[in-house]
Each structure stands twice: as C-alpha cells, then as structure tokens.
C-alpha cells in the first residue's frame, strides 16, 4: 500500500484496539476507511457496504471481548473492516484471490469469524443457537447478530426474531440500517414509518388539535409534545418490542461517541436486546456515497478517478443479453411480468424496470416468496420471469418443487452465475443447479453455449407451457452476435457442431468452447447438447453408435448432473460405447480467478485432452 496508516498498522487484534482513547478511535476510523478504499481498488470486492460499517465494527470490537464474545455478521459482504482489525490486514492484498482472504466470514479462516455466511438473513438464527449453547454450557459470553444491507427483508430473520423474543437469552441484535440492499430497498417495512406519520387519521387529528388548542399557546405546546410521543409509539421499535426485544434507537452508526456508550450499556442488560443503527453505504468516499449501488461490488479502479463506465465496444455479458431479451419480449407480450429477489441491477433488469415499471417486482431478499408469488401470477394467465442467481434459487427449492413444478405452472427461471462465480467463492458458485433442477418432474432445463443461444432459450422457456430454467454463466460469452427475433428452439434437441472420429464430446453450456478447442487436436465430434432436460436421447444414441468413447462435459457437480442423464440414456439403450463424465468434483470449490478454478477442476481444453487420453489408455 502507498499510504501510511500508523494506528491501523499497530493493531493485529482487537485487544490492541481497546487500548486506544476516544480521539485515537476517530483517527483509526479515518485510517481504516482510507485503507479500505485503497485496498479494494487494487483487488476488487465489495466496497460501499464495508465503508458504511467502519465505526460500527470498531465499536463492537472495542466493547465486546471478541472472540470469546461472538459477532455474527449478516450479510457477509460488510465484514472487511472486521477482517482487517482481527489480524488479516496483510491478507487483504489477496482478497478473494486464490489462497487469499475470503470476501465473507469463514470459520476456518479465523476464530473471530463465529459463523460462515454468504447468503442473507441467517445471523439471528445462528446467534440464537450460540446464545442458548452458552447457557447450556454455563459459559459467560455475549452473542451479537449484526444484520443489515436489506437482510431484514428475508423471512428467516423474522422467524428467528419470533423465536428469540420468547427464549429469554442474553443476545443483542443490531440492525445496520443503511437504507440499501444490493438494489434499493423495497417492501412494507421500509415504508412503515412514513405511511404511519403521513396517514389521514394521524394528520386529521393533528390538524383538529391545532385548531382547537390554538387559542391556548400552553395547551398547544403540550399537544405538540404528546404528538412526539405518539410518533415514538408508531416507529418500527413497536414491532420489535412486541416480539419480545428491548428496542433502542435509532442512533447514528458513524458516531463513536454515541455507539460505544450505547453498546456498553446494552452489554450489561439481560434478555433479548435490539439496537437500531443508521449508517450510510459508501460513507467517507464521495463517489461511493453518490452511487452506492455502482460501488457495491467493484473490480479494480483508481480511487481518485472512480469506476469508469463500460465501453460500448465491449462484448455484452449474458446478464445484458437477458436484460435486452426481457425488454423485447415484454414489448411483444403483455403477459410477461418480471420478478427479482433484490437483484435488479445484478440481473440486468433496470432498463425493464424503467420501461415497464408496472410489470417489475423486486420482492426483497425473499427467494421463497418470489417463487410462490410467480406461481400465483402463472395461475391467472400471466407469464412470470424470475431472475435470480443460481446460488440464491437454492433457497426457494421447496417452492420451486411444490408450488411451481407440482402444478406444472409456466414460470421462467433465468439463472445468472451458473457455474463457477469466481472471487465470491463457494457460497456463490452455481455448481448445483443442473442437479437440483433435473431431479424435479416437469422442469425443462437449458444451458446456452453463446449469447444467441441464450436469447433463443429464454424465448423457448417463455413459450413453454410449464416451468423452465435457463442457466447461464457470469460475464461475457464467446462474442456471438444476437438477433432481435424472439424465435425459440426445438425442445429437447441438441446440435452437432463438429464431426470427427472415435471420440464424441457432449458439451453442456459454457463447456462447448473448450470442447471445440480440444476436438481440433484429437479430431473428435462435438455436440452442443443445449438441453439437460429433456435430453436429446436420439443424438446420444446416434453418437454412441458411431464412436467408441463418449465424454460429457458440464460446469456443474458430476453427481446428479447432465452427465448422469447421458449415462442413463446409454444404459437404457444398451450401448457398448465407453463413457466418461467431466464436471465439478464432490467438494466445495474455493474462491479465485474463474480460469484458474476451471483449470484446477479439469474443465479446460487441456483437462478434456487428459481425460480422453486416459480413457484411450485404459481401453
């Protein structure tokens, strides 16, 4: 790092932090914030959310005896300051890189990471379990759940609050209220206070009171004081009090002189406590403050310049291909409605939201609700498109199975980040979708090999009278130009992309490109399978009859994936052809550069050639 951070560099664990005085803590916050901007500008990562939690993190480690006291973070991408203050400052130079510090809390990485997290709304549940465990074991320690960045919109958070409020355990829940999730916040809770204080009943009473009591200044002053108390009764604190928590706040989350004594007081209280802290996402870095969504997740940039806009000549990403298709199909068919669980920007839906606001629904971090909500729309003749990251649809699996598939409803699932997601690591890799989707009856599953295929598959899914999923990878495709038509594909039919001898490579989605590269060296046939379900049985049997070795290749776990379907077809056909399956191994893949991760798991040209040569040697 270029800058000097004298206070920060002297801290390797929170015990050293606790030796500082109040003025030094303020200076430490300034150094920590500057270090974050400089560090993340070199590595990429989550920036705005971490800038917003600097003072809160300092206060927590100053007041609580960590790691004996447990800090449970939620969501995980607000923990960079926590990592820096707990001995991982030097490791930030390899943040989210191969073998480096994870972008999220991880139990195996540090004793200060009490609970691993990558998805949202889990902290209160985990903290309640830890607090009860301390009671069972007779241990004296505090447990703190820090929930924010929109995670309170997730149903699990309220399930946990409902349970914790009657458990009479010593735990503290801190709501880091930055008025932001990854996308702008939505939902009734966000609007609760504004609605209550601007409603007809409240304001009519206020106007009537002012008219009647206006003749007496002393009575009017008294009424105004009563009004302030009524406002207090209408705040969100009422909800948490009803759930059994002692509600405190809201307080300024950037004011250490307010945070530290409040936390010290709460540390002494028994039972469930709830502290409402207000922070600003991107605080202290003006560019991030002005556009916190843009600076939520960043690649490398110059701090003085900021993030530069994407150049028009760059290849479009699969996300952008989906976003354009969504607008085109919505213009052609008024039945289309789009749903996202707080991933509007990440899923490429903002142009749609502007052009078709009445048909755009951001339901917050509530994947289960998103899926069943789509099912209800489909029941009444609408054509819902649910745009969600592959890893997050896992949270709506039960609803996908029972509410959509069992009723065979026409819901389109546009699954972004299918396959290895790179730096975000195992919590975000879309490594399981082909397996968990294929095992559900009625669900059609497709994986595009290029941009035009993605567009056509989305149209195929939209026209299909049943549930259908299109899973596509993160980032740009091979550069195939897309047409403006909304033409679909023949269902369950792959295509032969190259004809060779002896060996046939059956590629699913993103694996077509390395398969074609490998085929040139060994003169192999290559099939772009397109459909995982229904799989092209005729094409598989035909290739098995013409080749001595078939190899399936997928960016998904081998167990239960596309290769399993190929094996089933070959077995049922009684084919004598040898068959090898390539895919992700039966383990969680760590974070790192996607190309390196693919190489380590063998899903490259070289990996394909190794498997083919090994099978030939065995034969």
C-alpha positions as CSV (number, residue, x, y, z in Angstrom):
1,X,0.0,0.0,0.0
2,X,1.2,3.5,-0.8
3,X,-0.3,5.3,2.1
4,X,0.8,5.2,5.7
5,X,-1.6,4.0,8.5
6,X,0.3,4.4,11.8
7,X,-2.6,3.5,14.1
8,X,-4.0,0.7,11.9
9,X,-0.6,-0.9,11.3
10,X,-0.2,-1.2,15.1
11,X,-3.3,-3.3,15.5
12,X,-3.1,-7.0,14.9
13,X,-6.0,-8.0,17.2
14,X,-8.9,-6.2,19.0
15,X,-7.1,-6.3,22.3
16,X,-4.7,-3.6,21.0
17,X,-7.7,-1.6,19.7
18,X,-9.2,-1.5,23.2
19,X,-6.1,0.4,24.5
20,X,-6.9,3.4,22.3
21,X,-8.6,6.6,23.6
22,X,-11.6,8.2,22.0
23,X,-9.7,10.6,19.8
24,X,-7.5,7.8,18.6
25,X,-10.5,5.7,17.7
26,X,-11.8,8.5,15.5
27,X,-8.4,8.7,13.7
28,X,-8.4,4.9,13.4
29,X,-11.8,5.1,11.6
30,X,-10.3,7.5,9.1
31,X,-7.3,5.3,8.5
32,X,-9.4,2.2,8.2
33,X,-11.7,3.8,5.7
34,X,-8.8,5.1,3.6
35,X,-7.2,1.7,3.7
36,X,-10.4,0.0,2.6
37,X,-10.6,2.3,-0.5
38,X,-7.0,1.8,-1.4
39,X,-7.0,-2.0,-0.8
40,X,-10.3,-2.8,-2.6
41,X,-9.2,-0.6,-5.5
42,X,-6.3,-3.0,-6.1
43,X,-8.2,-6.3,-5.6
44,X,-11.8,-5.6,-6.4
45,X,-14.5,-6.6,-4.0
46,X,-17.4,-5.2,-2.0
47,X,-16.8,-1.5,-1.2
48,X,-19.8,0.6,-0.4
49,X,-21.2,-1.7,2.2
50,X,-17.9,-2.0,4.0
51,X,-17.3,1.7,4.1
52,X,-20.6,2.0,5.9
53,X,-19.6,-0.3,8.8
54,X,-16.3,1.1,9.8
55,X,-17.3,2.9,13.0
56,X,-19.8,0.1,14.0
57,X,-17.0,-2.5,13.6
58,X,-14.6,-0.5,15.7
59,X,-17.2,0.0,18.4
60,X,-18.1,-3.7,18.5
61,X,-14.6,-4.9,18.9
62,X,-13.9,-2.1,21.4
63,X,-16.8,-3.0,23.7
64,X,-17.1,-6.8,23.3
65,X,-14.5,-9.3,24.3
66,X,-14.0,-10.9,20.9
67,X,-13.5,-13.7,20.0
68,X,-14.9,-15.0,23.3
69,X,-18.0,-12.8,22.7
70,X,-19.5,-13.9,19.4
71,X,-20.1,-11.5,16.5
72,X,-22.4,-13.0,13.8
73,X,-22.4,-10.9,10.7
74,X,-25.2,-10.7,8.1
75,X,-24.8,-10.1,5.3
76,X,-21.2,-11.2,4.9
77,X,-20.0,-8.6,2.5
78,X,-19.9,-5.9,5.2
79,X,-17.1,-7.5,7.1
80,X,-13.8,-6.2,5.6
81,X,-13.2,-3.8,8.5
82,X,-13.8,-6.8,10.8
83,X,-11.2,-8.8,9.0
84,X,-8.6,-6.0,9.0
85,X,-9.0,-5.5,12.7
86,X,-8.7,-9.2,13.5
87,X,-5.2,-9.9,12.1
88,X,-5.9,-10.1,8.4
89,X,-4.8,-6.7,7.3
90,X,-1.9,-8.1,5.2
91,X,-4.1,-10.7,3.7
92,X,-6.3,-8.1,2.2
93,X,-3.7,-7.8,-0.6
94,X,-5.0,-11.1,-1.9
95,X,-8.7,-10.6,-1.0
96,X,-10.9,-13.1,-2.8
97,X,-7.8,-14.4,-4.8
98,X,-6.6,-17.9,-4.9
99,X,-5.4,-18.9,-1.4
100,X,-6.2,-15.5,-0.1
101,X,-8.7,-14.0,2.3
102,X,-12.3,-14.8,1.6
103,X,-14.8,-12.0,0.9
104,X,-17.1,-13.4,3.5
105,X,-16.8,-14.6,7.1
106,X,-15.4,-18.1,7.3
107,X,-15.0,-20.2,10.4
108,X,-11.9,-22.0,9.1
109,X,-10.2,-18.6,8.4
110,X,-10.3,-17.0,11.9
111,X,-11.6,-17.6,15.4
112,X,-13.2,-14.1,15.1
113,X,-15.5,-15.4,12.3
114,X,-18.1,-17.0,14.5
115,X,-20.3,-18.1,11.6
116,X,-19.8,-18.6,7.9
117,X,-22.1,-16.6,5.7
118,X,-22.6,-15.7,2.0
119,X,-26.4,-15.6,1.8
120,X,-28.5,-13.2,3.8
121,X,-30.9,-13.2,6.8
122,X,-29.1,-16.0,8.7
123,X,-27.4,-14.1,11.6
124,X,-30.3,-14.0,14.2
125,X,-31.0,-17.7,13.8
126,X,-27.3,-18.6,14.3
127,X,-26.8,-16.1,17.1
128,X,-29.8,-17.5,19.0
129,X,-28.3,-21.0,18.7
130,X,-24.9,-19.8,20.0
131,X,-26.6,-17.9,22.9
132,X,-28.5,-20.9,24.0
133,X,-25.4,-23.1,23.7
134,X,-23.6,-20.7,26.1
135,X,-26.4,-21.1,28.6
136,X,-26.4,-24.9,28.3
137,X,-22.6,-25.0,28.9
138,X,-22.6,-22.4,31.7
139,X,-20.4,-20.1,29.7
140,X,-20.4,-16.3,30.3
141,X,-20.2,-14.6,26.9
142,X,-22.3,-12.3,24.8
143,X,-23.7,-13.0,21.3
144,X,-24.3,-10.2,18.8
145,X,-26.0,-10.5,15.5
146,X,-25.3,-7.7,13.1
147,X,-27.9,-7.7,10.3
148,X,-28.1,-5.2,7.5
149,X,-27.9,-4.3,3.8
150,X,-31.5,-5.4,3.2
151,X,-31.3,-8.7,5.1
152,X,-34.2,-7.8,7.3
153,X,-36.5,-8.3,4.3
154,X,-35.8,-12.0,4.4
155,X,-38.3,-14.2,6.1
156,X,-35.8,-16.2,8.1
157,X,-34.8,-13.1,10.0
158,X,-38.4,-12.7,11.3
159,X,-38.7,-16.4,12.1
160,X,-35.6,-16.1,14.2
161,X,-36.8,-12.9,15.9
162,X,-40.1,-14.5,16.7
163,X,-38.3,-17.4,18.4
164,X,-35.6,-15.4,20.1
165,X,-38.1,-13.0,21.7
166,X,-39.6,-15.8,23.8
167,X,-36.3,-17.6,24.5
168,X,-35.1,-15.2,27.3
169,X,-31.5,-15.4,26.2
170,X,-28.8,-12.8,26.5
171,X,-28.3,-11.7,22.9
172,X,-28.1,-8.5,21.0
173,X,-29.4,-7.9,17.5
174,X,-28.0,-4.9,15.7
175,X,-29.9,-3.6,12.7
176,X,-27.4,-1.9,10.4
177,X,-29.9,0.3,8.6
178,X,-28.2,1.8,5.6
179,X,-31.5,2.1,3.6
180,X,-29.9,-0.1,1.0
181,X,-29.7,-3.7,-0.1
182,X,-27.7,-4.6,-3.2
183,X,-30.5,-2.9,-5.1
184,X,-32.7,-0.1,-3.5
185,X,-34.8,-1.5,-0.6
186,X,-38.4,-2.4,-1.1
187,X,-41.3,-3.5,1.0
188,X,-43.8,-2.5,3.6
189,X,-41.4,-2.3,6.5
190,X,-39.3,0.3,4.7
191,X,-42.4,2.4,4.2
192,X,-44.0,1.7,7.6
193,X,-42.9,4.9,9.4
194,X,-43.6,7.2,6.5
195,X,-47.0,5.8,6.0
196,X,-48.0,5.9,9.7
197,X,-46.9,9.5,10.2
198,X,-48.4,10.8,6.9
199,X,-51.7,8.9,7.2
200,X,-55.1,10.6,7.1
201,X,-56.1,9.6,10.7
202,X,-52.9,10.9,12.2
203,X,-52.8,14.1,10.3
204,X,-56.5,14.8,10.7
205,X,-56.2,14.5,14.4
206,X,-53.2,16.8,14.3
207,X,-55.0,19.5,12.3
208,X,-58.1,19.3,14.5
209,X,-55.9,19.5,17.7
210,X,-54.1,22.5,16.3
211,X,-57.4,24.3,15.5
212,X,-59.0,23.6,18.9
213,X,-55.9,24.2,21.0
214,X,-54.6,27.2,19.0
215,X,-56.4,29.6,21.3
216,X,-54.0,28.5,24.1
217,X,-50.3,28.5,23.5
218,X,-49.5,26.4,26.6
219,X,-52.1,23.7,25.6
220,X,-50.8,23.7,22.0
221,X,-47.2,23.2,23.3
222,X,-48.4,20.3,25.4
223,X,-50.1,18.8,22.4
224,X,-47.0,19.0,20.3
225,X,-45.1,17.1,23.0
226,X,-47.8,14.4,23.0
227,X,-47.5,14.2,19.2
228,X,-43.8,13.4,19.5
229,X,-44.6,10.6,22.0
230,X,-47.3,9.3,19.6
231,X,-44.7,9.3,16.8
232,X,-42.4,7.3,19.0
233,X,-45.2,4.7,19.5
234,X,-45.5,4.4,15.7
235,X,-41.9,3.7,15.0
236,X,-40.6,0.3,13.9
237,X,-39.5,-0.2,17.5
238,X,-43.1,-1.1,18.4
239,X,-42.8,-4.2,16.2
240,X,-39.6,-5.4,17.9
241,X,-40.9,-4.7,21.3
242,X,-44.0,-6.8,20.5
243,X,-41.6,-9.6,19.5
244,X,-40.1,-9.6,23.0
245,X,-37.0,-7.4,22.4
246,X,-35.9,-4.3,24.2
247,X,-35.6,-1.8,21.4
248,X,-33.1,1.0,21.4
249,X,-32.6,3.6,18.6
250,X,-32.2,4.6,16.0
251,X,-28.7,6.0,16.7
252,X,-26.0,7.4,14.3
253,X,-23.8,4.5,13.2
254,X,-20.9,6.8,12.3
255,X,-20.7,8.5,15.8
256,X,-18.4,6.6,18.0
257,X,-19.3,8.8,21.0
258,X,-22.8,7.5,20.7
259,X,-22.1,3.9,19.6
260,X,-19.6,3.0,22.3
261,X,-21.6,4.0,25.4
262,X,-24.8,2.6,24.0
263,X,-23.1,-0.8,23.3
264,X,-21.5,-0.7,26.8
265,X,-24.9,-0.2,28.4
266,X,-26.5,-2.9,26.3
267,X,-23.7,-5.3,27.2
268,X,-24.9,-5.3,30.8
269,X,-28.5,-5.9,30.1
270,X,-30.2,-9.3,30.3
271,X,-32.5,-10.8,27.8
272,X,-33.0,-10.1,24.0
273,X,-31.9,-6.6,23.0
274,X,-32.4,-4.8,19.7
275,X,-30.2,-1.8,18.6
276,X,-31.2,0.2,15.5
277,X,-28.1,1.8,14.0
278,X,-28.4,4.1,11.0
279,X,-25.4,4.2,8.6
280,X,-24.7,5.4,5.1
281,X,-23.5,3.0,2.5
282,X,-20.2,4.3,1.0
283,X,-19.7,6.7,3.9
284,X,-16.5,8.7,3.6
285,X,-15.8,8.1,-0.1
286,X,-17.8,10.6,-2.0
287,X,-18.1,8.6,-5.2
288,X,-19.5,5.6,-3.4
289,X,-21.8,7.8,-1.4
290,X,-23.2,9.3,-4.6
291,X,-23.8,5.9,-6.2
292,X,-23.7,3.1,-3.6
293,X,-25.2,0.6,-6.0
294,X,-22.4,1.1,-8.5
295,X,-19.8,0.7,-5.8
296,X,-21.4,-2.3,-4.1
297,X,-19.2,-4.8,-5.9
298,X,-16.3,-3.4,-7.8
299,X,-13.3,-4.6,-9.9
300,X,-10.0,-2.8,-9.9
301,X,-10.2,1.0,-10.2
302,X,-8.3,4.2,-9.5
303,X,-9.6,5.7,-6.3
304,X,-9.1,9.3,-7.5
305,X,-10.9,8.6,-10.7
306,X,-13.5,6.1,-9.6
307,X,-15.2,3.4,-11.7
308,X,-15.2,4.1,-15.4
309,X,-18.3,3.4,-17.5
310,X,-18.3,0.3,-19.6
311,X,-17.1,0.9,-23.2
312,X,-19.6,0.4,-25.9
313,X,-17.3,-1.8,-27.9
314,X,-17.1,-4.4,-25.1
315,X,-18.8,-7.8,-25.6
316,X,-22.2,-7.9,-23.9
317,X,-22.4,-10.1,-20.8
318,X,-25.0,-12.9,-20.6
319,X,-26.7,-10.7,-18.0
320,X,-27.1,-7.9,-20.5
321,X,-28.3,-10.4,-23.2
322,X,-31.0,-11.4,-20.7
323,X,-31.9,-7.8,-19.9
324,X,-32.4,-6.9,-23.6
325,X,-34.4,-10.1,-24.2
326,X,-36.6,-9.3,-21.3
327,X,-37.5,-5.8,-22.7
328,X,-38.0,-7.2,-26.2
329,X,-40.3,-10.0,-25.0
330,X,-42.3,-7.6,-22.7
331,X,-42.9,-5.3,-25.7
332,X,-44.2,-8.3,-27.7
333,X,-46.3,-10.0,-25.0
334,X,-48.2,-8.0,-22.3
335,X,-48.4,-11.2,-20.1
336,X,-44.8,-11.0,-19.2
337,X,-44.0,-9.9,-15.6
338,X,-40.5,-9.8,-14.1
339,X,-39.6,-10.7,-10.5
340,X,-36.3,-10.4,-8.7
341,X,-35.3,-11.0,-5.1
342,X,-33.3,-7.8,-4.6
343,X,-31.1,-8.4,-7.6
344,X,-32.4,-5.9,-10.1
345,X,-29.1,-4.4,-11.1
346,X,-27.2,-7.7,-10.8
347,X,-29.7,-9.5,-13.0
348,X,-29.7,-6.8,-15.7
349,X,-33.3,-5.6,-15.2
350,X,-33.0,-1.9,-14.7
351,X,-34.0,-0.9,-18.3
352,X,-37.0,-3.2,-18.0
353,X,-37.9,-1.5,-14.6
354,X,-37.8,1.9,-16.3
355,X,-39.8,0.9,-19.4
356,X,-42.3,-1.4,-17.7
357,X,-42.5,-0.3,-14.1
358,X,-46.0,-1.8,-13.6
359,X,-44.7,-5.2,-14.5
360,X,-41.5,-5.2,-12.5
361,X,-41.5,-6.6,-8.9
362,X,-38.5,-6.5,-6.6
363,X,-39.6,-8.5,-3.6
364,X,-36.6,-8.0,-1.5
365,X,-34.3,-10.8,-0.2
366,X,-37.1,-13.3,-0.2
367,X,-36.5,-16.0,-2.7
368,X,-39.2,-18.3,-1.3
369,X,-41.8,-15.6,-1.7
370,X,-40.5,-14.7,-5.2
371,X,-41.1,-18.3,-6.5
372,X,-44.6,-18.7,-5.0
373,X,-45.5,-15.2,-6.0
374,X,-44.6,-16.2,-9.6
375,X,-46.7,-19.3,-9.2
376,X,-49.7,-17.2,-8.3
377,X,-49.3,-15.0,-11.3
378,X,-48.9,-18.0,-13.5
379,X,-52.2,-19.5,-12.2
380,X,-54.0,-16.5,-13.5
381,X,-52.6,-16.5,-17.0
382,X,-49.5,-14.3,-16.6
383,X,-46.1,-15.3,-17.8
384,X,-43.7,-14.6,-14.9
385,X,-39.9,-14.5,-15.4
386,X,-37.9,-14.9,-12.1
387,X,-34.4,-13.5,-12.5
388,X,-32.2,-14.9,-9.7
389,X,-28.6,-16.0,-9.2
390,X,-28.2,-19.8,-9.3
391,X,-27.0,-20.0,-5.8
392,X,-30.0,-18.0,-4.4
393,X,-32.6,-20.1,-6.1
394,X,-31.4,-22.9,-3.8
395,X,-33.2,-21.0,-1.1
396,X,-36.5,-21.4,-3.0
397,X,-36.1,-25.1,-3.8
398,X,-39.2,-26.2,-1.9
399,X,-41.4,-23.6,-3.5
400,X,-40.0,-24.5,-6.9
401,X,-40.9,-28.1,-6.4
402,X,-44.3,-27.9,-4.7
403,X,-45.7,-24.6,-5.8
404,X,-44.5,-24.4,-9.4
405,X,-43.4,-27.8,-10.7
406,X,-46.1,-29.9,-9.0
407,X,-48.8,-27.7,-10.6
408,X,-46.8,-27.6,-13.9
409,X,-47.1,-23.8,-14.0
410,X,-45.4,-21.7,-16.8
411,X,-42.7,-19.9,-14.8
412,X,-39.4,-19.0,-16.4
413,X,-36.3,-19.1,-14.2
414,X,-33.4,-17.0,-15.6
415,X,-30.5,-18.3,-13.6
416,X,-27.4,-16.0,-13.7
417,X,-24.0,-17.0,-12.4
418,X,-24.4,-20.6,-13.4
419,X,-21.1,-22.5,-12.8
420,X,-18.1,-21.1,-11.0
421,X,-18.7,-17.5,-9.9
422,X,-15.0,-16.8,-9.2
423,X,-14.0,-14.4,-6.4
424,X,-17.2,-14.7,-4.4
425,X,-16.4,-18.4,-3.7
426,X,-18.3,-21.4,-2.5
427,X,-21.4,-19.6,-1.3
428,X,-21.9,-18.1,-4.7
429,X,-20.8,-20.7,-7.2
430,X,-23.8,-22.0,-9.2
431,X,-22.4,-25.5,-9.0
432,X,-25.5,-27.5,-8.2
433,X,-28.4,-26.1,-10.3
434,X,-28.3,-28.7,-13.1
435,X,-28.5,-31.4,-10.5
436,X,-31.3,-29.9,-8.3
437,X,-33.4,-28.8,-11.3
438,X,-33.1,-32.1,-13.2
439,X,-34.4,-34.2,-10.4
440,X,-37.8,-32.3,-10.3
441,X,-40.5,-33.5,-12.6
442,X,-42.0,-31.1,-15.2
443,X,-39.0,-28.7,-15.2
444,X,-37.3,-28.1,-18.5
445,X,-33.6,-27.2,-18.1
446,X,-31.4,-25.5,-20.7
447,X,-27.8,-24.2,-20.8
448,X,-26.7,-21.9,-23.6
449,X,-23.2,-22.0,-25.2
450,X,-23.3,-18.5,-26.5
451,X,-25.3,-15.2,-26.5
452,X,-27.6,-16.0,-29.3
453,X,-28.4,-19.5,-27.9
454,X,-29.1,-17.8,-24.5
455,X,-31.7,-15.5,-26.2
456,X,-33.4,-18.3,-28.1
457,X,-33.5,-20.5,-25.0
458,X,-35.2,-17.7,-23.0
459,X,-37.8,-17.5,-25.7
460,X,-38.2,-21.3,-25.7
461,X,-38.8,-21.1,-21.9
462,X,-41.3,-18.3,-22.2
463,X,-43.4,-20.1,-24.8
464,X,-43.3,-23.4,-22.9
465,X,-46.5,-24.4,-21.0
466,X,-44.6,-25.4,-17.9
467,X,-41.7,-24.5,-15.7
468,X,-38.4,-23.9,-17.5
469,X,-34.9,-22.8,-16.4
470,X,-32.2,-21.2,-18.5
471,X,-28.9,-21.1,-16.6
472,X,-26.0,-19.0,-18.0
473,X,-22.6,-18.1,-16.6
474,X,-21.2,-14.9,-15.2
475,X,-19.6,-12.4,-17.6
476,X,-19.3,-12.2,-21.4
477,X,-19.9,-15.1,-23.8
478,X,-17.7,-16.0,-26.8
479,X,-18.9,-13.0,-28.8
480,X,-21.7,-14.4,-31.0
481,X,-24.0,-11.6,-32.3
482,X,-27.6,-11.8,-31.1
483,X,-30.6,-11.2,-33.4
484,X,-33.6,-9.2,-32.4
485,X,-36.0,-12.0,-33.1
486,X,-37.8,-14.0,-30.4
487,X,-37.5,-17.4,-32.0
488,X,-37.4,-20.4,-29.8
489,X,-35.7,-23.8,-30.2
490,X,-37.0,-27.3,-30.9
491,X,-37.5,-28.7,-27.4
492,X,-35.1,-31.5,-26.4
493,X,-32.8,-31.2,-29.5
494,X,-29.1,-30.6,-29.4
495,X,-26.9,-29.8,-32.4
496,X,-23.8,-31.4,-33.8
497,X,-21.1,-28.7,-34.1
498,X,-18.2,-30.8,-35.3
499,X,-17.9,-34.3,-36.8
500,X,-14.8,-36.3,-36.0
501,X,-13.8,-39.9,-35.4
502,X,-13.8,-42.3,-32.4
503,X,-14.4,-39.7,-29.7
504,X,-17.6,-37.6,-29.2
505,X,-17.6,-34.7,-26.7
506,X,-21.0,-33.9,-25.4
507,X,-20.8,-30.3,-24.2
508,X,-23.4,-28.5,-22.0
509,X,-23.5,-24.7,-22.0
510,X,-20.2,-23.0,-21.3
511,X,-18.2,-26.1,-21.9
512,X,-18.7,-26.0,-25.7
513,X,-15.8,-23.6,-26.3
514,X,-13.1,-25.8,-24.6
515,X,-14.7,-28.9,-26.2
516,X,-14.3,-27.4,-29.7
517,X,-10.7,-26.5,-28.9
518,X,-9.8,-30.0,-27.7
519,X,-11.6,-31.6,-30.6
520,X,-9.3,-29.9,-33.1
521,X,-6.3,-31.7,-31.7
522,X,-7.9,-35.2,-31.4
523,X,-10.3,-35.0,-34.3
524,X,-13.4,-35.6,-32.1
525,X,-17.0,-35.0,-32.8
526,X,-18.6,-32.2,-30.6
527,X,-22.3,-31.9,-29.7
528,X,-23.8,-28.8,-28.2
529,X,-26.4,-30.6,-26.1
530,X,-28.4,-27.5,-25.3
531,X,-31.0,-29.3,-23.2
532,X,-30.2,-31.0,-19.9
533,X,-33.8,-32.0,-19.6
534,X,-35.4,-33.3,-21.7
535,X,-32.1,-34.5,-23.0
536,X,-31.6,-35.4,-26.7
537,X,-31.7,-39.1,-26.5
538,X,-31.6,-39.7,-30.2
539,X,-28.4,-37.6,-30.6
540,X,-26.7,-39.5,-27.8
541,X,-27.6,-42.9,-29.2
542,X,-26.5,-41.9,-32.6
543,X,-23.1,-40.7,-31.4
544,X,-22.7,-43.8,-29.3
545,X,-23.2,-45.9,-32.4
546,X,-20.6,-44.0,-34.3
547,X,-17.9,-43.5,-31.7
548,X,-16.1,-45.8,-29.2
549,X,-15.8,-43.1,-26.5
550,X,-18.3,-40.5,-25.3
551,X,-17.4,-37.8,-22.8
552,X,-19.9,-35.4,-21.2
553,X,-18.6,-32.0,-20.0
554,X,-20.5,-29.7,-17.7
555,X,-19.7,-26.8,-15.3
556,X,-21.8,-28.4,-12.6
557,X,-21.2,-31.1,-10.0
558,X,-20.8,-34.6,-11.6
559,X,-23.3,-36.1,-9.1
560,X,-26.8,-35.9,-10.5
561,X,-25.9,-33.5,-13.3
562,X,-26.1,-33.6,-17.1
563,X,-23.6,-36.5,-17.3
564,X,-25.9,-38.6,-15.1
565,X,-28.7,-38.1,-17.7
566,X,-26.3,-39.2,-20.5
567,X,-25.3,-42.3,-18.5
568,X,-29.0,-43.1,-18.0
569,X,-29.7,-42.9,-21.8
570,X,-26.6,-45.1,-22.7
571,X,-27.6,-47.7,-20.1
572,X,-31.2,-47.9,-21.3
573,X,-30.0,-48.1,-24.9
574,X,-27.6,-50.9,-24.0
575,X,-24.8,-49.0,-25.7
576,X,-21.3,-50.7,-25.7
577,X,-19.6,-47.3,-26.1
578,X,-17.3,-46.3,-23.2
579,X,-18.4,-43.2,-21.4
580,X,-16.6,-40.7,-19.1
581,X,-18.2,-37.8,-17.2
582,X,-16.4,-34.5,-16.6
583,X,-17.7,-31.9,-14.2
584,X,-17.0,-30.3,-10.8
585,X,-15.8,-32.6,-8.1
586,X,-17.8,-33.6,-5.0
587,X,-16.4,-30.8,-2.8
588,X,-17.0,-27.1,-2.4
589,X,-14.8,-25.1,-4.7
590,X,-12.9,-22.2,-3.1
591,X,-12.8,-18.6,-4.4
592,X,-10.3,-17.4,-7.0
593,X,-9.9,-16.4,-10.6
594,X,-12.5,-18.4,-12.7
595,X,-10.0,-19.5,-15.3
596,X,-7.7,-20.9,-12.6
597,X,-10.6,-22.7,-10.9
598,X,-11.7,-24.2,-14.2
599,X,-8.1,-25.4,-14.8
600,X,-7.9,-26.9,-11.3
601,X,-11.1,-28.8,-11.8
602,X,-10.1,-30.0,-15.3
603,X,-12.8,-28.1,-17.2
604,X,-10.4,-26.8,-19.9
605,X,-9.0,-27.9,-23.3
606,X,-6.1,-29.5,-21.5
607,X,-8.3,-31.2,-19.0
608,X,-10.5,-32.7,-21.7
609,X,-7.5,-34.0,-23.6
610,X,-6.2,-35.6,-20.4
611,X,-9.4,-37.5,-19.8
612,X,-9.7,-38.6,-23.5
613,X,-6.1,-39.9,-23.4
614,X,-6.6,-41.6,-20.1
615,X,-9.7,-43.4,-21.4
616,X,-7.9,-44.4,-24.5
617,X,-5.0,-45.9,-22.5
618,X,-7.5,-47.8,-20.3
619,X,-9.2,-49.1,-23.4
